[in-house]
Amino acid sequence: MKAILLLLVMAALPAHAAIYYINTQAAYAAISTTTYAPGDQILLARGMTFYGKCKPLGSGSSGNPIKLGAYGIGARPVIDLNGQDKGIALWNQEYWEIADLEIRGPGMNVGTGDRWGIYIGGDIANNTLDYFRVVNCVVHNLGGVATNSHTGGITFVARGVSGQTFRDVVIDSCTVHSMRQWRGIMVNGNNNGVADPKSRDVYVRNCTVYATHGDGIILLGVLDGAVEDCVAYDCGQASSAQLVGPTPVAIWMWNSTNVRIDGCEAYGQRTPSGDGGGFDIDYHNTNCTVQYSYAHDNYAFGCAVYGADNNATVNSKVRYNIFSNNARVVSGSPDFLVATWNGGSIDGVQFYNNTSYWNPATSGYAVNVYGSFSGTNPNFFRNNLIYSTSPNLASVATTAFTLDHNLYWYTGSGNPNFFYNGVSYTSFAGYRSGSGQETNSKFADPLLNQPTYHGTGMPITQFTLQAGSPAIDAGTSFSAMGSLDFYANPAPQGVARDIGAHERTAGSVVVTVDNTDAGFSTDAAWPTSTSVAGYLGTNYAHDGTSGSDSGRWAKWTPNLPSAGSYEIFMRWTSGSTRPDAAPVHIAHAGGTDTSKTVNQTVNNGVWVSLGTYTFNAGTGSSVTLWATDVGWTVADGVKWESR
């Protein structure tokens, strides 16, 4: 059998290709003095650590790349920088695959100077380097302190000459973290900015970056590419004295065309001065998009679009994203930012079907638009939903940017604030009348599920529309909007698009059981109350004591019209005297789930998802709340919503 496998491996290799098994330091050192041929494989032993820079020579060819990877069983092979500035380096080489390796330095806060984990570059004028794959690698604790913004974990850089580019680059399933270098993952696709040709077909996928001194992930000088399904968090840790480039953003692009940020999460982004936001379509970009992504708890904005340096940023789209609890530090920062400077302008920017939980730590507006506009592409803010604890909702300094079919809601006291074209307004009606904007917009409670969520992990049921939400079918449609919402539901589903990032499923079956309905039962009499607002119907029930009540329970039994998958939501009035881990048992078609608890100290008067299960038709299912946790246990409403 081994002979057959060996023959199969040999048959898969090109003629004269070789496999190099590296399991000693001497063999590892020899890598950097060896010129490899197309189809060769350099495989480091798993579980071993190798010291110093790995700088193999040679290039592969189309269909026969050179592979630098791992063999055996166990942990990834480790490349320790051991005082060198780079872990893996390729220069003016192409057709390489790098996979399953760990590159480490001496520690996050050790040493000075520039460091790189994986460094791939070129400096041949009017030359394209083809085909690179970096897969399942980990880069961390590189040491040093960046002196320029091109240092980092995984770096592609065209340097020093005009016309040096890359083509067909994929960085997939990599992790970069814990370093005082500037960028986690960077592809710098050309040397001379807008005057130079761009690198093509560049994709960063399924990667995680955290704890860098500057940016998380950035594409520069790229034509056709994307950052997809990536996470960047707690980046931008440099002090103001350590700032070595543009102020940092978690995930962004510059001087690029047809590039997407898609399905990403950005949170905890810091900055020593400006920026500090989640996503950024920076200046010199054309036809770039941020979509289906989630930015939360950042120092500054959710997403920015910039124009600068005597050039226009053209046809930007920010759509079907969720921004939550941003503007934690940077004074005046918004969730949605459009700004220009130094002769730059915006020629087309579209914000639509985004949802924002606007809860800033400073006094900024949720929407802030200022600067110069040029060209003929549309500039607007449509179908967006802002749920705000701040009265400052929208500030737009120019009539070149229009707003309509949005939904705003301010949960605090006093009046909401709007600013348009030099005039301030302190009511929504006055703003709409005086500005001529928002003709079809609304100021109303959007009836969202868990509208204040800003936890780690992409929202699943949070920010979804409840039945009866005024956002349903209240949006507008226009060309090239996309066919899916944030949650991958088809859009539209009703007579019109919904406002916000969620398109509520058409024809959903919703069965609600309140504490006053026939389907509600208890072990014994539970008193009712209206002392805390936010209850469903006319009142809510409670167990009557502040202690732990063994054997006390409340049950909701629906009469489901059809079998199928239903998501369950529970509602209560919250307070500091409520239980924080009240057990809930869910009886469904497959059995009973006894693992759930609810925290009734928070989420007052909102529907909180308990999960999705399969149910039979009829009255055979139930949800039971137990009063065994300490606190006044509240029984209000439960609903089943078909999925």
Secondary structure, DSSP 8 states (H G I E B T S, - for coil): -HHHHHHHHHHHS-TT--EEEE-SHHHHHHHTT-B--TT-EEEEETT-EEES-B--B---BTTB-EEEEEESSSS--EEE-TT-SEEEEEES--SEEEES-EEE-S-TT---B--EEEEEEE--TTEEEEEEEEES-EEE---SB-SSTT-EEEEEEE-SSTTEEEEEEEEES-EEES-SSSEEEEEE--SSGGGS--EEEEEEES-EEES-SS-SEEEESEEEEEEES-EEES-----GGG--SS---SEEEES-EEEEEES-EEES---SSS---SEEE-TT-BS-EEES-EEES-SS-SEEEEE-TT-EEEEEEEES-EEES--SSSTT--SEEEEE-TT-EEEEEEEES-EEEE--SSS--SEEE-S-B-SSS-EEEES-EEEESSSEEEEE--TTSEEES-EEEE-SSS--EEEETTEEESSHHHHHHHHS--TT-EES---BSSTT---SS--SSTT-B-TT-TTTT-----TT--SB-TTS-BS--SSS--SSS----TT--EEEEETTSTTEEESS---EE-SSS--STT-EEE-S-SS--TT-EEEE---BSS-EEEEEEEE----TTS-SSEEEEEEETTEEEEEEEE-TTS-TTS-EEEEEEEE-SBS--EEEEE--SSS--EE-EEEEEE-
